[in-house]
């Protein structure tokens, strides 16, 4: 069992908001911060997709649906959003208290600020600019339950000659918070490393109940035009041009 110290998520509590992506333990949604819109999700061949607008800033919204604390390890384009490492489930993450909801605004730069997430062309993405373009276009959250010390099988009153048994200490390590398609790779969306935003956090102890995540929530993203072209979003535009799309010859304009 792994033992960690992680960051408390910068939490913003909301009431009565529907979540775009529901897991058993957590919900994950994408918020377009330039418009305030919660991006609609589209299901296609067992995957979930959202359509981003190039240049718009966004946030990853995570909600704890359980009555216990959770650790959420956030990967954006295959990169840990806190440490900048190539993402793996056993890395640093954000801790969400019971029923808590938080918006993660960007790549964490310190305990006090982040570099904004924004949708951009693949070559400008943070992952591509750091030599890791292979997983651009996907956001993942690995969710871990917290280990809870089980109650003793046969509780006994404290014995005077034995003294009180020490409580279990929460030891910890210090931690900080490809898709194929018709579009050319340089036209696909990625996530950029934007302007600095204030976003304070702090350390907290967290001991994982298991080395494996309780669930992994995955969202793929691209531009709306690309998702329509790939047949993921229904639209009037076909994936390929058609040689005979109409009927008779119309009069020219003007």
N, C-alpha and C positions, 0 to 999 in steps of 0.2 A: 504494500500500500504506500502511495506517495504522500509526502507531507510537504506543504508549501506555505509560503506567505505570498499573498496576492494583493491586488489593488481593489479597494472598494470602488465600484462603478460610480461615476458622477450621475446620480439618479435624479430623474425628473418624473414625478408620479403623475399618472393620468387616471381618469375614471371613465369607464364605459366606452373605451376605444376598441374597435374591432381590429384584430391582428391579421396581417396578410398571410403569414405563414405560421401554422400551428403545429407544434410538436407536443409530445406528452408532457414535458417538463417546462418548455420555454416556447415563446413566440418570437419570431424575428420578422421585422418589416424594414423596408427602405423608405426613408423620408426625403423627398426633394426639398432641400432647404432654401432653394431659390424661389420656389412657388408655394411651399408649405404643403404640397400634395403627398399623400401616402401612395406610393406607386402600386398599381394593380399587379397581381401575380397571374401568370398564365401557365397552365400545366400542359406539358407536351412530352409524350413518351416517358412518363414517370418522373420528369424533371420540372422544377419550378423556375420561371423566368420573370424578370422585370425589364422594362424599357427605360433606359436613362437618356437624358438630353445632354449632348455634348456641351461642356462649359458650366453646367449646373452643379452646385455643391450638394452633397447629400449626407445623411446620417444613417447609421445602422441602429435601429431601435430594437432593444431586447427586453422581454418581459418574463419574469419568473412566475410560472403558473402554479408553483408548489408552495407548501407551507414551511419549507426549510430553505436554508441558504444554498445557492448554486454557484459554481465557478463556470464562466463562459469564456472559452478561448476563441478569440476572433481572428479569422484569417481573411485577408482581402487580397485577391490575385495571388494566392499561395504564399503570402507574407504575413507574419504575425504583426497585428496592428499596434502592439505595444513595444515589442523588442526589436522589430525589423528583421528578425531571423526568418529563414525559410520555414514556413509554418509546420508544426507538429503538435499533436494533441497534448503532449506532456509538458507544454511550455506555459508561460505566464498568461494570466487572463484577468477578467473582471469578476468581482464577487457581487452577486445580487442577493439582497435579503429577501425573505419570504414576500411574495406578491409584488415585488418591486419592479419598476420599469425604468430604463435608462436609455438615453440617446448617446451613442458614441459618434463624435463629430469628425474624428480624423486620426492620423498617425500620431501616437503619443511621443512628444519630444522631451517632456520633463513631467514632474509632478504637478505642474501648473498650466501647461499648455499643450496643444496638439497642432499639427499641420492638417488643414482641412481636406477631407475627401472631396473630390470633384470628378465628374465624368469627363474623360478626355480621349483623344486618339491613342491607340496602343503604343506608338513609339514614345509618347509623352508620359505614359504611366510610370508610377514609382517602381513597379516591378521590372519593367523593361529598362528603365534608366539605371537600375542596379544589377543588370545582367540576368534577370530571371523572368523572361516574357512568356514562358511555357504555360502558365496557369492564369493568365490575364482573362478576366471575364467571369470570375466566380467568387462568391462570398460564402464562407462557411463558419459555423459556430459549433464547437465541440462542448457539450454540456456535461458537467460532473456534479454528482451529488456530494454532500459533505459527510464525512465519517462522523457518526455519533456513537459515543462510548455506550455499549449495552449495559443495562442495569445488572448488578450482581445477581447470580442465580438464587442465592440464599442470604439475603441481607441479615447481618448480625449487629447487635449494638456494639459500640466501641468498647474494647477491653482496656481497663486502666493500665495494665502492665505492657500492653502493646502500643498504645497511642493511636492517633488517627492516621489512617493510610493516606498518603499524599494523593491528590487528584491527578489524573492523567494529564501530563503537560502537552501542549500543542507545539511540538517542535516544528521548525519551519526553515526553509531556505528563502533568502530575500529574492523577491521577484518584482518586476514592474508589470504595472498593468499589462479543356481546350476544345475549345469547341470548333467543329467543322461547319462551314456555311458557304453560301454563295458569295458573300462579300469578301473583298480582298483583306488580308490580315491587317494592313495599315489603316483600314476603315473601321475595324472593330473598336469597341469601347474598352477602356481601362480606367483605373483610378489614379488620379494625379496626387501630387504632394503640394498642397496649396498653402495659402496664407496662414499665419499663426492665429489661433483662437484660444481664448482663455478657457481652461477646463481643468479645474483642480481635482485632485484625488489624494488618497492616503493608503498606506499599507494596512493590511489586516491578515490575521492568521487564517489559514484554510487547509484542512486535511482532507484529501480526496478519499471517498469511500472505495474507489477502485482505480486501478491504473488505466482502465478502458473507460471512455466516455459513456454515460448513460444513453445519450443520443447525439447525433450529428445532424444539424439542419443546414441545408445547402440551397443557395439561390444563385442562378446563372443570370447574367445581364448582358445586354447589348443595346444598340440603338433601335428605335422602333422600326425604322426602315429595314434594318438587317433582319429583325425578328419576323417582320412581314414577309420578306424575301425568302426566309427559310421555312415559312409555313407554320411558325409558332404562334404568331398573332394573326387572326383572320383579318383580311383586308381586301380592297378591290384591286390591289397590285399583285400580280402573279409573280412567282419566283423567277421566271424567265419571260422575255418578250414573246408575244404570240404573233405569228405571221398573218392570221386572219381573225382579228379581234372584233370586227364590226360587220356592218351590212353594206348599204349603198354609199356612194360618194357624196359627201355633203358639200354645200356651197362654201367657198373660202370666206373667212372673216374679212369685212371691209370691202 
